[in-house]
Amino acid sequence: MKSYHNYTLYKVIDELTLAIKQIEPHEKFSFGVTNPDLSVSIYNGSRLLRKGEEYIYRGYKTWVDLAHTLGCRMLTPQVLSEELVTITYEKLNLDVSFHTKDVSVEEKYGSESIFTQIHKNEEVSFLFYYKQALQNAKLQERKRVLNLGVNSGDEFEVMQKLLCKDDVKEFLGLDYCSSAIETANEKFQNDGRFSFLEADINRLNDLGIGKFDLIVSIGTLQSSNLSFNTTLMSIVQNQLKKDGAMILGFPNCRWIDGEMIYGARVKNYNFSEMGLLYKDVLFAKKYLQQKKFRVTLTGKDYIFLTATSIR
């Protein structure tokens, strides 16, 4: 097993990139690095001298980030000595991802799909910033809430925890996947405030659902069957109250083989390319500001746009 305790990060990345290319999915690769517990309150790249040997300090975050960058998951490190630990990477199977499936709606997003294995509310970089967005949008003051692309209702679960059980609210979730709607209905069957409707967002104006104080849509308006700009403008004009609020979540990640990997990706690129993400985010920000909303952008693996009326 090779030790990289005194290698530059540039050389480490080059060597590990080559090593990972040579192994198969779910094979493991181990290497030695400087024990991150060797010192505290120092930055990556700091040189430490121990027993006449130089060690380059890097925290565990470095190795987690590099694992995802190289298409791997990091397993539990093993302490070799006071100065060294063993890092083990397991190569991900890039084919185990709902992103790669060119199938029907039911198969891709339905109750038996890979998508249902994803639990966004168990990901810190989603839950923390989504909860922050709800608080910034003053969820407690909103009476009617619409969730576009609700699937099985993950976003509603967070709202449910933030509110008192006796709060008088109306929550409506829309999705065009029938089995996902069935799952959501079962999940919230004991809370009469929540209702769900199988519907196509392209036909939103035909549903007669009225206007809402808060509209939430996470990773839905960027769907290939929707025109983002046109759909957003229509929703703001027809379903959002003038003194309402909106939360849009833009995925800046991919779900692969049990891991949430940072960085949006578009077709024809084998690396993260975020041009379309930024394009949609900036359009939404500018449009909502023109409509007299205060807009903030937060998040990391999901970019949250929160808009609140300043009328």
Secondary structure, DSSP 8 states (H G I E B T S, - for coil): --B-TTS-HHHHHHHHHHHHHTS-TT-EEEEEEE-GGG-SS--TT-EEEETTEEEE---HHHHHHHHHHTTEEE---EE-SSSEEEEEEEE--TTSSGGG----HHHHHSTTSGGGG--GGG-HHHHHHHHHHHHHTTGGG-SEEEEET-TT-HHHHHHHHHS-TT---EEEEEES-HHHHHHHHHHTTT-TTEEEEE--GGGGGGS----EEEEEEES-TT-TTS-HHHHHHHHHHHTEEEEEEEEEEEE-EEEETTEEEES---TT-SS---HHHHHHHHHHHHHHHHTTEEEEEEESSEEEEEEEE--
